[in-house]
Amino acid sequence: MFTEKFKSLAANKFFEKIVILVILISAFMIGLSTYSVPEWIENFIYFFDISITVFFAIEIFIRFKSYNKVLNFFKNGWNIFDLLIVIGSLIPLDGSETVFLGRLLRIVRVLRLVSFLPELRTLVAILYRALPKIGNIVLLMFILFYIYGGFGSLLFAEINPSYWGDISIAMLTLFRVLTLENWSEVMYETMSVYPISWIYYVSFIFITVFALINMMVGVVVDEFLTNTESKLFGKLENNQQLMRDNQ
């Protein structure tokens, strides 16, 4: 009897909207606490945070009791995710040893929006499925960074040690080139000594930015299209089944 009531409440759209609103308010309060505010506002944020934590604990309890079997609650990965965040939010903020960890975990509470918004859950699922392919691209990028970093360190270390002093610094410089942040300044500095060094930068940008980064985007888009096709195919099958049942 009570399980059905809890299930009805947990599935209630209005209740979900309230939870989402509380998550957004929590995010606002976390952001506000990073500013220098009067003491009375700090006290308000502190007690309001306690109220939010209690609300989330009650909300998790309602969802927990909405399942007929306890194990069914833990079969849903999003339930485990939400439970861990709520447990982490129970860390008090008034202890010097735990205050930093407590604030970090309260920032993570914003991620609970993902478990309540189907669109965000779909995006996370798509990224998760694309991770193996993205991992291979990242590995290839690391190899290229290492090779180009080694060349850059050998060729340009004497020109500017702060950019090319060793392979690790050179790889960090190449990351700056990858983001295209004032990369021409770095290039022109080495071109003053090695005029054809532009080949080094242009080839690196073409391989990484225009090839590998676009490949990474293509992998995500491909997974998104596959997910969309699967949903459309599932709806088509359901419609065909309904038509057969009505005949």
PAFITOR-260689 format. One record per residue: residue number from 1; residue in three letters; x, y, z negated of N, C-alpha, C in turn. Coordinates in steps of 0.02 Angstrom, whole numbers, plus 32768, in hexadecimal, padded with zeros to 4 digits. Layout:
N
- NUM | Ala | X | Y | Z | X | Y | Z | X | Y | Z
...
END
This chain:
247
- 1 | Met | 802A | 7FC3 | 8000 | 8000 | 8000 | 8000 | 802C | 803F | 8000
- 2 | Phe | 805A | 8043 | 7FCE | 8086 | 807D | 7FCA | 80B5 | 8081 | 8005
- 3 | Thr | 80CA | 8046 | 801F | 80F7 | 8045 | 8058 | 80D8 | 8066 | 8094
- 4 | Glu | 8097 | 8059 | 80A0 | 8074 | 8078 | 80D8 | 806F | 80C3 | 80D1
- 5 | Lys | 8065 | 80DA | 8093 | 8061 | 8123 | 8086 | 80A5 | 8144 | 8093
- 6 | Phe | 80DA | 8123 | 807B | 811E | 813E | 8086 | 812E | 813D | 80D1
- 7 | Lys | 8119 | 8108 | 80F3 | 8126 | 8102 | 813B | 8101 | 8139 | 8162
- 8 | Ser | 80C4 | 8146 | 814E | 809C | 817A | 816E | 80BB | 81BF | 8162
- 9 | Leu | 80D5 | 81CB | 8125 | 80F4 | 820B | 8115 | 8136 | 8213 | 813B
- 10 | Ala | 815E | 81DE | 813E | 819F | 81E1 | 8160 | 8196 | 81EE | 81AB
- 11 | Ala | 8160 | 81D4 | 81C7 | 8154 | 81DC | 820F | 812D | 821B | 8220
- 12 | Asn | 8119 | 823F | 81ED | 80F1 | 827C | 81F7 | 811C | 82B2 | 8217
- 13 | Lys | 8104 | 82CE | 824F | 812A | 8301 | 8274 | 8134 | 8341 | 824C
- 14 | Phe | 8102 | 8353 | 8225 | 8107 | 838F | 81FC | 813D | 8386 | 81C7
- 15 | Phe | 8140 | 834A | 81A9 | 8174 | 833B | 8178 | 81B9 | 833F | 8198
- 16 | Glu | 81C0 | 8325 | 81D5 | 8200 | 8328 | 81F8 | 8214 | 8371 | 8205
- 17 | Lys | 81E4 | 839B | 8217 | 81F3 | 83E1 | 8224 | 820A | 8404 | 81E4
- 18 | Ile | 81EC | 83F1 | 81AB | 8201 | 840E | 816B | 824A | 83FB | 815D
- 19 | Val | 825A | 83BB | 8168 | 829F | 83A4 | 815D | 82D0 | 83C9 | 818A
- 20 | Ile | 82BF | 83D2 | 81C9 | 82E9 | 83F7 | 81F7 | 82F3 | 843F | 81E0
- 21 | Leu | 82BC | 845E | 81C8 | 82C0 | 84A3 | 81AF | 82EE | 84A7 | 8173
- 22 | Val | 82EA | 8476 | 8146 | 8315 | 8476 | 810B | 835E | 846D | 811F
- 23 | Ile | 836B | 8443 | 8151 | 83AF | 8439 | 8169 | 83CB | 847B | 8185
- 24 | Leu | 83A2 | 849F | 81AB | 83B7 | 84E0 | 81C7 | 83C4 | 8513 | 8190
- 25 | Ile | 8398 | 8514 | 815E | 83A2 | 8542 | 8126 | 83E2 | 8530 | 8101
- 26 | Ser | 83EE | 84EF | 80F8 | 842B | 84D7 | 80D8 | 8468 | 84EF | 80FE
- 27 | Ala | 8466 | 84EA | 8141 | 849E | 8501 | 816A | 84A9 | 854C | 8162
- 28 | Phe | 8472 | 8572 | 815F | 8478 | 85BB | 8155 | 8498 | 85CB | 8112
- 29 | Met | 8483 | 85A7 | 80DE | 849F | 85B3 | 809B | 84E9 | 85A1 | 8098
- 30 | Ile | 84FC | 856C | 80BB | 8543 | 8558 | 80BC | 856C | 8590 | 80DE
- 31 | Gly | 8551 | 85AA | 8115 | 8573 | 85E1 | 8137 | 8577 | 861F | 810C
- 32 | Leu | 8541 | 862E | 80E8 | 853F | 8669 | 80BD | 8572 | 8663 | 8084
- 33 | Ser | 857D | 8626 | 806B | 85AB | 861D | 8033 | 85F4 | 8629 | 8046
- 34 | Thr | 8603 | 862C | 8088 | 8648 | 8639 | 809E | 8659 | 8683 | 809C
- 35 | Tyr | 8626 | 86AD | 8094 | 8632 | 86F6 | 8090 | 863B | 870C | 8048
- 36 | Ser | 8656 | 8748 | 8041 | 865D | 8766 | 7FFF | 861A | 8786 | 7FED
- 37 | Val | 85F5 | 8767 | 7FBF | 85B2 | 877E | 7FAE | 85AF | 878C | 7F63
- 38 | Pro | 857E | 87B3 | 7F4E | 8576 | 87C1 | 7F06 | 856B | 8781 | 7EDD
- 39 | Glu | 8579 | 8785 | 7E9D | 8575 | 874A | 7E72 | 852E | 872E | 7E6F
- 40 | Trp | 84FC | 875A | 7E71 | 84B7 | 8741 | 7E6B | 84A4 | 8718 | 7EAA
- 41 | Ile | 84C1 | 872A | 7EE4 | 84B4 | 8702 | 7F20 | 84D8 | 86BF | 7F1B
- 42 | Glu | 8515 | 86BF | 7EFF | 8539 | 8680 | 7EF5 | 8511 | 8651 | 7EC8
- 43 | Asn | 84F5 | 866D | 7E92 | 84CC | 8644 | 7E65 | 848E | 862A | 7E87
- 44 | Phe | 846F | 8655 | 7EB1 | 8434 | 8640 | 7ED6 | 8445 | 8607 | 7F06
- 45 | Ile | 847D | 860D | 7F2A | 8492 | 85D9 | 7F59 | 84A0 | 8598 | 7F33
- 46 | Tyr | 84BF | 859D | 7EF8 | 84CF | 8562 | 7ED1 | 848F | 853B | 7EBD
- 47 | Phe | 845E | 855F | 7EA1 | 8421 | 853E | 7E8B | 83F6 | 8528 | 7EC7
- 48 | Phe | 83F8 | 854F | 7EFC | 83D3 | 853C | 7F38 | 83F0 | 84FD | 7F56
- 49 | Asp | 8433 | 84F6 | 7F53 | 8454 | 84BA | 7F6C | 843E | 847D | 7F44
- 50 | Ile | 8436 | 8485 | 7F04 | 841E | 844D | 7EDA | 83D8 | 8439 | 7EF0
- 51 | Ser | 83AD | 846A | 7EFE | 8369 | 845C | 7F14 | 8369 | 8437 | 7F57
- 52 | Ile | 8394 | 844C | 7F85 | 8399 | 842C | 7FC6 | 83B0 | 83E4 | 7FBE
- 53 | Thr | 83E2 | 83D9 | 7F93 | 83FC | 8396 | 7F88 | 83C5 | 8368 | 7F6C
- 54 | Val | 839E | 8382 | 7F3D | 8366 | 835B | 7F20 | 8333 | 834C | 7F56
- 55 | Phe | 8324 | 837D | 7F81 | 82F4 | 8373 | 7FB7 | 830C | 833B | 7FE6
- 56 | Phe | 834C | 833D | 7FF9 | 8367 | 830A | 8026 | 8366 | 82C5 | 8005
- 57 | Ala | 8373 | 82C3 | 7FC4 | 8371 | 8283 | 7FA0 | 832A | 8266 | 7FA1
- 58 | Ile | 82F9 | 8291 | 7F96 | 82B3 | 827B | 7F98 | 82A0 | 8264 | 7FDE
- 59 | Glu | 82B7 | 8289 | 8010 | 82A8 | 8278 | 8056 | 82C5 | 8234 | 8069
- 60 | Ile | 8303 | 8227 | 8053 | 8322 | 81E5 | 8060 | 82FC | 81AE | 803B
- 61 | Phe | 82E5 | 81BD | 7FFE | 82BF | 818C | 7FD7 | 827E | 817A | 7FFB
- 62 | Ile | 825C | 81AD | 8017 | 821E | 81A2 | 803C | 822B | 8175 | 8078
- 63 | Arg | 825F | 8183 | 809E | 8270 | 815A | 80D8 | 8283 | 8113 | 80C3
- 64 | Phe | 82A7 | 810E | 808C | 82BB | 80CD | 8073 | 827F | 80A2 | 8060
- 65 | Lys | 824E | 80C1 | 803E | 8213 | 809C | 8027 | 81E1 | 808F | 8060
- 66 | Ser | 81ED | 80B0 | 809A | 81BE | 80A6 | 80D3 | 81CB | 8063 | 80F6
- 67 | Tyr | 8201 | 8041 | 80E5 | 8211 | 8001 | 8103 | 81F7 | 7FC8 | 80D7
- 68 | Asn | 81DB | 7F95 | 80F7 | 81C2 | 7F5C | 80D1 | 81FA | 7F35 | 80B0
- 69 | Lys | 8233 | 7F31 | 80D2 | 826D | 7F0F | 80B7 | 82A7 | 7F40 | 80B1
- 70 | Val | 82CE | 7F39 | 807C | 8305 | 7F67 | 8070 | 8339 | 7F64 | 80A8
- 71 | Leu | 8347 | 7F27 | 80C0 | 837A | 7F1F | 80F4 | 8368 | 7F43 | 8135
- 72 | Asn | 8327 | 7F49 | 8142 | 8311 | 7F6B | 8180 | 8327 | 7FB4 | 8181
- 73 | Phe | 832B | 7FD3 | 8145 | 8342 | 8018 | 8141 | 838A | 801E | 8158
- 74 | Phe | 83B3 | 7FEE | 8145 | 83FB | 7FF0 | 8155 | 840A | 7FD6 | 819B
- 75 | Lys | 83D8 | 7FBC | 81BE | 83E3 | 7FA6 | 8203 | 83E6 | 7FE2 | 8233
- 76 | Asn | 83CA | 801A | 821C | 83CC | 8057 | 8244 | 840A | 8080 | 8232
- 77 | Gly | 8437 | 8088 | 8262 | 8475 | 80AC | 8255 | 846C | 80F3 | 823F
- 78 | Trp | 8437 | 8114 | 8258 | 842A | 8159 | 8244 | 8415 | 815E | 81FC
- 79 | Asn | 83F2 | 812B | 81E3 | 83E0 | 812A | 819C | 841E | 8127 | 8170
- 80 | Ile | 844E | 80FD | 8184 | 848C | 80F7 | 815D | 84B2 | 8139 | 8160
- 81 | Phe | 84B4 | 8158 | 819B | 84D5 | 8198 | 81A3 | 84B7 | 81CD | 8174
- 82 | Asp | 8474 | 81D2 | 8174 | 8452 | 8203 | 814A | 845E | 81F4 | 8100
- 83 | Leu | 845C | 81B4 | 80EE | 8465 | 81A0 | 80A8 | 84AB | 81B4 | 808F
- 84 | Leu | 84DE | 81A8 | 80B7 | 8522 | 81B9 | 80A4 | 852B | 8204 | 809B
- 85 | Ile | 850B | 822B | 80C7 | 8510 | 8274 | 80C1 | 84ED | 828C | 8081
- 86 | Val | 84B3 | 8270 | 8073 | 848E | 8283 | 8036 | 84B5 | 8270 | 7FF8
- 87 | Ile | 84D2 | 8234 | 7FF8 | 84FB | 821E | 7FBE | 8537 | 824D | 7FB5
- 88 | Gly | 8556 | 8260 | 7FEF | 858E | 828F | 7FEB | 8579 | 82D3 | 7FD1
- 89 | Ser | 853B | 82E7 | 7FDD | 8522 | 8328 | 7FC6 | 8518 | 8329 | 7F7A
- 90 | Leu | 8518 | 82EE | 7F5A | 850F | 82EB | 7F12 | 854E | 82FF | 7EEC
- 91 | Ile | 8587 | 8306 | 7F10 | 85C5 | 831B | 7EF0 | 85BC | 8363 | 7ED6
- 92 | Pro | 85C7 | 836F | 7E96 | 85BB | 83B2 | 7E7A | 85EC | 83E5 | 7E95
- 93 | Leu | 85D6 | 8424 | 7E95 | 85FF | 845B | 7EAD | 8620 | 8482 | 7E74
- 94 | Asp | 8615 | 846D | 7E36 | 862F | 8494 | 7DFE | 8671 | 8477 | 7DE2
- 95 | Gly | 868C | 8443 | 7E03 | 86CB | 8427 | 7DED | 8703 | 843A | 7E1C
- 96 | Ser | 873B | 8451 | 7E01 | 8772 | 8469 | 7E2C | 878E | 8432 | 7E58
- 97 | Glu | 878A | 83F3 | 7E42 | 87A7 | 83BC | 7E69 | 8779 | 83A4 | 7EA1
- 98 | Thr | 8739 | 83AF | 7E98 | 8708 | 8395 | 7EC9 | 86E6 | 83CB | 7EF2
- 99 | Val | 86F2 | 840A | 7EE2 | 86CE | 8440 | 7F03 | 86DD | 8442 | 7F4E
- 100 | Phe | 871D | 8437 | 7F61 | 872F | 843A | 7FA8 | 870D | 8401 | 7FCE
- 101 | Leu | 8710 | 83C3 | 7FB3 | 86F1 | 838A | 7FD4 | 86A5 | 8393 | 7FD7
- 102 | Gly | 8689 | 83AD | 7FA1 | 8641 | 83B8 | 7F9F | 862A | 83E9 | 7FD5
- 103 | Arg | 8650 | 841F | 7FDF | 863F | 8450 | 8013 | 8646 | 8433 | 8059
- 104 | Leu | 867A | 840A | 8063 | 8684 | 83EA | 80A4 | 8648 | 83BE | 80B5
- 105 | Leu | 8632 | 8396 | 8085 | 85FB | 8368 | 8091 | 85B9 | 838D | 809B
- 106 | Arg | 85B2 | 83C7 | 807B | 8575 | 83EE | 8085 | 8573 | 840D | 80CB
- 107 | Ile | 85AE | 841D | 80E6 | 85B1 | 8435 | 812B | 859A | 83FE | 815B
- 108 | Val | 85AE | 83C0 | 814B | 859D | 8387 | 8176 | 8551 | 837A | 8175
- 109 | Arg | 852E | 8394 | 8143 | 84E5 | 838A | 8140 | 84C2 | 83A4 | 817E
- 110 | Val | 84E0 | 83D5 | 81A0 | 84C2 | 83F0 | 81DD | 84BB | 83B9 | 8212
- 111 | Leu | 84E8 | 8387 | 8210 | 84E5 | 8351 | 8241 | 84A5 | 8327 | 823A
- 112 | Arg | 8482 | 832F | 8203 | 8443 | 830A | 81FA | 840F | 831E | 822E
- 113 | Leu | 8419 | 8357 | 824D | 83EC | 836C | 8283 | 83EB | 8338 | 82BB
- 114 | Val | 8425 | 8317 | 82C5 | 842A | 82E6 | 82FB | 83F9 | 82AC | 82F0
- 115 | Ser | 83F2 | 8297 | 82B2 | 83C7 | 825E | 82A4 | 837C | 826F | 82A9
- 116 | Phe | 836C | 82B0 | 82AA | 8325 | 82C4 | 82AE | 8310 | 82DB | 82F4
- 117 | Leu | 8341 | 82EA | 831E | 8331 | 8302 | 8362 | 8344 | 82CD | 8395
- 118 | Pro | 8313 | 82AE | 83B6 | 8321 | 8278 | 83E5 | 8351 | 828B | 841D
- 119 | Glu | 834C | 82CA | 8434 | 8378 | 82E0 | 846A | 83C1 | 82DE | 8455
- 120 | Leu | 83CE | 82F4 | 8417 | 8413 | 82F2 | 83FE | 842A | 82AA | 83F3
- 121 | Arg | 83FD | 827F | 83DB | 840F | 8239 | 83D2 | 8422 | 821A | 8415
- 122 | Thr | 83FD | 822B | 844A | 840C | 8211 | 848D | 8451 | 8227 | 84A4
- 123 | Leu | 8461 | 8268 | 8499 | 84A2 | 8282 | 84AD | 84DB | 825F | 8487
- 124 | Val | 84D1 | 8254 | 8446 | 8504 | 8232 | 841E | 850D | 81EA | 8437
- 125 | Ala | 84D5 | 81C8 | 8446 | 84D9 | 8184 | 8460 | 84FE | 8181 | 84A3
- 126 | Ile | 84F1 | 81B3 | 84CE | 8513 | 81B6 | 850F | 855E | 81C0 | 8505
- 127 | Leu | 8571 | 81ED | 84D9 | 85B8 | 81F9 | 84CB | 85D9 | 81BB | 84AD
- 128 | Tyr | 85B4 | 8198 | 8483 | 85CF | 815B | 8464 | 85DD | 8125 | 8498
- 129 | Arg | 85AE | 811D | 84C7 | 85B8 | 80EB | 84FC | 85F0 | 80FF | 852C
- 130 | Ala | 85FA | 8140 | 8533 | 862E | 8158 | 8561 | 8674 | 8158 | 8542
- 131 | Leu | 8678 | 814D | 8500 | 86B8 | 8151 | 84DD | 86EF | 8124 | 84F9
- 132 | Pro | 86E1 | 80E3 | 8509 | 8716 | 80B9 | 8524 | 8735 | 80D5 | 8564
- 133 | Lys | 870B | 80EE | 8592 | 8725 | 810A | 85D0 | 874A | 814C | 85C3
- 134 | Ile | 872E | 8175 | 8596 | 874F | 81B4 | 8585 | 8792 | 81A6 | 8564
- 135 | Gly | 8794 | 8171 | 853A | 87D2 | 815E | 8519 | 8809 | 814D | 854A
- 136 | Asn | 87F8 | 812B | 8580 | 882A | 811A | 85B4 | 8844 | 815A | 85D6
- 137 | Ile | 8817 | 8189 | 85E3 | 882B | 81C8 | 8602 | 8859 | 81F0 | 85D3
- 138 | Val | 8847 | 81F0 | 8592 | 8870 | 8213 | 8560 | 88B5 | 81F4 | 855B
- 139 | Leu | 88B8 | 81B1 | 855E | 88F9 | 818F | 855C | 8924 | 81A3 | 8598
- 140 | Leu | 8905 | 81A5 | 85D3 | 892A | 81BA | 860F | 8941 | 8202 | 8609
- 141 | Met | 8917 | 822D | 85EB | 892A | 8272 | 85E1 | 8965 | 8277 | 85B1
- 142 | Phe | 8965 | 824F | 857D | 899D | 824F | 854D | 89DE | 823B | 856F
- 143 | Ile | 89DA | 8209 | 859A | 8A16 | 81F3 | 85BF | 8A31 | 822C | 85EA
- 144 | Leu | 8A02 | 824D | 860D | 8A17 | 8285 | 8638 | 8A33 | 82BF | 860E
- 145 | Phe | 8A14 | 82CD | 85D5 | 8A2E | 8300 | 85A8 | 8A75 | 82EF | 8592
- 146 | Tyr | 8A80 | 82AF | 8582 | 8AC1 | 829A | 8569 | 8AF6 | 82A1 | 85A0
- 147 | Ile | 8AE4 | 828C | 85DD | 8B13 | 8291 | 8616 | 8B23 | 82DA | 8625
- 148 | Tyr | 8AEF | 8302 | 862D | 8AF9 | 8349 | 863D | 8B1B | 836D | 8603
- 149 | Gly | 8B0A | 8359 | 85C5 | 8B2A | 8377 | 858B | 8B75 | 8368 | 8589
- 150 | Gly | 8B86 | 832A | 859B | 8BCD | 8318 | 859E | 8BF3 | 8340 | 85D2
- 151 | Phe | 8BD5 | 8345 | 860D | 8BF4 | 836E | 8642 | 8BFB | 83B7 | 862D
- 152 | Gly | 8BC5 | 83D1 | 8610 | 8BC6 | 8418 | 85FC | 8BFA | 8426 | 85C7
- 153 | Ser | 8C01 | 83F7 | 8597 | 8C32 | 8400 | 8563 | 8C79 | 83FF | 857E
- 154 | Leu | 8C86 | 83D2 | 85AE | 8CC9 | 83CD | 85CC | 8CD9 | 8409 | 85F7
- 155 | Leu | 8CA7 | 8423 | 861B | 8CB4 | 8459 | 864B | 8CB1 | 849E | 862C
- 156 | Phe | 8C83 | 84A9 | 85FE | 8C74 | 84EE | 85E9 | 8C86 | 84FD | 85A0
- 157 | Ala | 8CA5 | 84CD | 857C | 8CB3 | 84D7 | 8535 | 8CDF | 8514 | 8528
- 158 | Glu | 8D0F | 8520 | 8553 | 8D3C | 8559 | 8549 | 8D1B | 859B | 855B
- 159 | Ile | 8CE7 | 8599 | 8584 | 8CC4 | 85D7 | 8598 | 8C9B | 85F2 | 855D
- 160 | Asn | 8C75 | 85C6 | 853E | 8C4C | 85DA | 8505 | 8C42 | 859E | 84D6
- 161 | Pro | 8C6C | 8597 | 84A4 | 8C67 | 855D | 8476 | 8C25 | 855A | 8450
- 162 | Ser | 8C04 | 8594 | 8446 | 8BC5 | 8594 | 8422 | 8B8D | 8572 | 844A
- 163 | Tyr | 8B96 | 856E | 848C | 8B66 | 854C | 84B7 | 8B7D | 8506 | 84CB
- 164 | Trp | 8BBF | 84FE | 84D4 | 8BD9 | 84C0 | 84F2 | 8C12 | 84A0 | 84C9
- 165 | Gly | 8C17 | 84B3 | 8489 | 8C4F | 849C | 8460 | 8C56 | 8452 | 845A
- 166 | Asp | 8C1F | 842D | 8453 | 8C20 | 83E4 | 8452 | 8BE0 | 83CB | 8473
- 167 | Ile | 8BDA | 838A | 8479 | 8BA2 | 836E | 84A0 | 8B5F | 837C | 847F
- 168 | Ser | 8B5C | 837D | 843C | 8B1D | 838A | 841B | 8B06 | 83D2 | 8426
- 169 | Ile | 8B35 | 8402 | 8421 | 8B24 | 8448 | 842E | 8B11 | 8451 | 8477
- 170 | Ala | 8B35 | 842E | 84A3 | 8B26 | 8433 | 84EB | 8AE0 | 8419 | 84FA
- 171 | Met | 8ACC | 83E2 | 84DA | 8A88 | 83C8 | 84E4 | 8A54 | 83F9 | 84CB
- 172 | Leu | 8A63 | 841C | 8493 | 8A35 | 844F | 847A | 8A2F | 8489 | 84AB
- 173 | Thr | 8A67 | 849B | 84CA | 8A66 | 84D0 | 84FD | 8A3D | 84BA | 8539
- 174 | Leu | 8A44 | 847A | 854B | 8A1D | 8460 | 8584 | 89D2 | 8460 | 8574
- 175 | Phe | 89C1 | 8456 | 8535 | 897A | 845A | 8522 | 8960 | 84A1 | 852D
- 176 | Arg | 898A | 84D2 | 851E | 8978 | 8518 | 852D | 896F | 8521 | 8578
- 177 | Val | 899A | 8503 | 859F | 8994 | 8508 | 85E8 | 8954 | 84E6 | 85FF
- 178 | Leu | 8943 | 84AD | 85DF | 8906 | 8489 | 85EF | 88C8 | 84B4 | 85E4
- 179 | Thr | 88C8 | 84DB | 85AF | 888E | 8506 | 85A0 | 888E | 8546 | 85CB
- 180 | Leu | 88C4 | 854F | 85F2 | 88CB | 8589 | 861E | 88CF | 85CB | 85F8
- 181 | Glu | 88E6 | 85C8 | 85BA | 88EC | 8604 | 8590 | 8930 | 8625 | 859D
- 182 | Asn | 892F | 865A | 85C5 | 896C | 867F | 85D6 | 89A5 | 8652 | 85ED
- 183 | Trp | 8992 | 861D | 8611 | 89C5 | 85ED | 8627 | 89F5 | 860C | 8659
- 184 | Ser | 89DD | 863E | 867E | 8A09 | 865E | 86B0 | 8A45 | 8680 | 8690
- 185 | Glu | 8A3C | 869A | 8652 | 8A74 | 86B9 | 862F | 8AAB | 8686 | 8622
- 186 | Val | 8A98 | 864A | 860E | 8AC8 | 8615 | 8602 | 8AEB | 8603 | 8643
- 187 | Met | 8AC4 | 85FF | 8679 | 8AE1 | 85EC | 86B9 | 8B12 | 8620 | 86D3
- 188 | Tyr | 8AFE | 8660 | 86D1 | 8B2A | 8695 | 86EC | 8B6B | 869A | 86C4
- 189 | Glu | 8B67 | 868A | 8683 | 8BA5 | 868C | 865B | 8BD8 | 8659 | 8673
- 190 | Thr | 8BC1 | 861C | 8683 | 8BEF | 85E9 | 869D | 8C02 | 85F6 | 86E6
- 191 | Met | 8BD5 | 8615 | 870B | 8BE4 | 8624 | 8751 | 8C1B | 8658 | 8759
- 192 | Ser | 8C26 | 8680 | 8724 | 8C5C | 86B0 | 8726 | 8CA0 | 868E | 8728
- 193 | Val | 8CA3 | 864F | 8712 | 8CE1 | 8628 | 8714 | 8CDD | 85F4 | 874B
- 194 | Tyr | 8CA4 | 85D1 | 874D | 8C99 | 859E | 8781 | 8C5E | 85B3 | 87AC
- 195 | Pro | 8C6A | 85D4 | 87E4 | 8C33 | 85EF | 880D | 8C01 | 85BB | 8825
- 196 | Ile | 8C16 | 857D | 882E | 8BE7 | 854A | 8846 | 8BC4 | 8525 | 880D
- 197 | Ser | 8BCC | 853D | 87D0 | 8BAC | 851B | 8797 | 8B60 | 8520 | 8799
- 198 | Trp | 8B46 | 854B | 87C6 | 8AFD | 854F | 87CD | 8ADF | 850C | 87E1
- 199 | Ile | 8B07 | 84E3 | 8804 | 8AEF | 84A1 | 8819 | 8ADE | 8477 | 87DB
- 200 | Tyr | 8B06 | 847D | 87A7 | 8AFC | 8459 | 8768 | 8AB7 | 8469 | 874A
- 201 | Tyr | 8AA7 | 84A9 | 8747 | 8A68 | 84BF | 8727 | 8A2C | 84B0 | 8753
- 202 | Val | 8A32 | 84C0 | 8793 | 89F9 | 84B6 | 87C0 | 89E7 | 846C | 87C6
- 203 | Ser | 8A1A | 8441 | 87CB | 8A0C | 83F9 | 87CF | 89EC | 83E0 | 878F
- 204 | Phe | 8A03 | 83F8 | 8756 | 89E6 | 83E3 | 8716 | 899D | 83F8 | 8710
- 205 | Ile | 898F | 8436 | 8724 | 894A | 844F | 8721 | 891C | 8428 | 8750
- 206 | Phe | 8934 | 841A | 878D | 890B | 83F5 | 87BD | 88FB | 83AF | 87A3
- 207 | Ile | 892D | 838E | 8786 | 8923 | 8349 | 876E | 88F6 | 8347 | 8731
- 208 | Thr | 8902 | 8373 | 8701 | 88DC | 8370 | 86C3 | 8899 | 8394 | 86C6
- 209 | Val | 889B | 83D4 | 86D9 | 885D | 83FD | 86D8 | 882D | 83E8 | 870F
- 210 | Phe | 8846 | 83E5 | 874D | 8819 | 83D9 | 8785 | 880A | 838F | 8792
- 211 | Ala | 8834 | 8363 | 8778 | 8829 | 831B | 8784 | 8810 | 82F8 | 8745
- 212 | Leu | 883A | 82F5 | 8711 | 8829 | 82CD | 86D6 | 87EF | 82EA | 86AE
- 213 | Ile | 87EE | 832C | 86A4 | 87B7 | 834B | 867F | 8775 | 8340 | 86A4
- 214 | Asn | 8776 | 8348 | 86E6 | 8739 | 833D | 870D | 8725 | 82F4 | 870C
- 215 | Met | 8756 | 82C6 | 870A | 8746 | 827F | 8702 | 8722 | 8273 | 86C0
- 216 | Met | 8739 | 8294 | 868C | 871A | 828C | 864A | 86D1 | 82A5 | 864B
- 217 | Val | 86C6 | 82DE | 866A | 8682 | 82F8 | 8672 | 8658 | 82C9 | 869B
- 218 | Gly | 8676 | 82AD | 86D0 | 8652 | 827E | 86FB | 863C | 823F | 86D7
- 219 | Val | 8666 | 8227 | 86A9 | 8655 | 81EC | 8681 | 8617 | 81FA | 8657
- 220 | Val | 8615 | 8234 | 8636 | 85DC | 8246 | 860B | 859D | 824E | 8636
- 221 | Val | 85A3 | 826F | 866F | 856A | 8279 | 869C | 8550 | 8236 | 86B5
- 222 | Asp | 857E | 8209 | 86C6 | 856A | 81C6 | 86DE | 8543 | 81A0 | 86A8
- 223 | Glu | 855B | 81A4 | 866A | 8536 | 8184 | 8633 | 84F2 | 81A3 | 8628
- 224 | Phe | 84EE | 81E5 | 8631 | 84AE | 8207 | 8629 | 847D | 81F1 | 865F
- 225 | Leu | 8494 | 81EC | 869C | 8469 | 81D6 | 86D3 | 8453 | 818D | 86C9
- 226 | Thr | 8482 | 8163 | 86B2 | 8471 | 811D | 86A4 | 843B | 8118 | 866E
- 227 | Asn | 8441 | 8142 | 863B | 8410 | 8143 | 8605 | 83CC | 8159 | 861F
- 228 | Thr | 83CC | 818D | 8649 | 838D | 81A6 | 8666 | 836C | 8172 | 8692
- 229 | Glu | 8395 | 8150 | 86BB | 837A | 811B | 86E6 | 835D | 80E2 | 86BE
- 230 | Ser | 837E | 80D0 | 8687 | 8365 | 809A | 865D | 8322 | 80AB | 863F
- 231 | Lys | 831A | 80EB | 8629 | 82DA | 8101 | 860D | 82A3 | 8100 | 8641
- 232 | Leu | 82B3 | 8118 | 867E | 8281 | 8119 | 86B4 | 826D | 80D2 | 86C8
- 233 | Phe | 829F | 80A6 | 86CA | 8292 | 8060 | 86DB | 8266 | 803F | 86A6
- 234 | Gly | 8274 | 804F | 8667 | 824B | 8034 | 8630 | 8204 | 804C | 8633
- 235 | Lys | 81FA | 808D | 8642 | 81B6 | 80A8 | 8648 | 8192 | 8088 | 8683
- 236 | Leu | 81B6 | 807D | 86BA | 8198 | 805E | 86F6 | 8181 | 8017 | 86E6
- 237 | Glu | 81A9 | 7FF2 | 86C2 | 8197 | 7FAE | 86AF | 815A | 7FAE | 8682
- 238 | Asn | 8158 | 7FDD | 8653 | 811E | 7FE1 | 8625 | 80DE | 7FF1 | 864C
- 239 | Asn | 80E3 | 801F | 867C | 80A9 | 8032 | 86A4 | 8091 | 7FF7 | 86CE
- 240 | Gln | 80C1 | 7FD1 | 86EB | 80AF | 7F96 | 8712 | 808E | 7F61 | 86E6
- 241 | Gln | 80A7 | 7F59 | 86AA | 808A | 7F29 | 867C | 8043 | 7F3D | 8669
- 242 | Leu | 8037 | 7F7E | 865E | 7FF4 | 7F96 | 864E | 7FC4 | 7F8A | 8688
- 243 | Met | 7FDD | 7F94 | 86C5 | 7FB3 | 7F89 | 8700 | 7FA1 | 7F3F | 8706
- 244 | Arg | 7FD0 | 7F12 | 86F7 | 7FC1 | 7ECA | 86FA | 7F8E | 7EB7 | 86C4
- 245 | Asp | 7F95 | 7ED6 | 8689 | 7F66 | 7EC6 | 8652 | 7F1F | 7EDD | 8662
- 246 | Asn | 7F1A | 7F15 | 8687 | 7ED8 | 7F31 | 8698 | 7EB6 | 7F0D | 86D2
- 247 | Gln | 7EDD | 7EE7 | 86F8 | 7EC0 | 7EC4 | 8731 | 7E98 | 7E87 | 871B
END
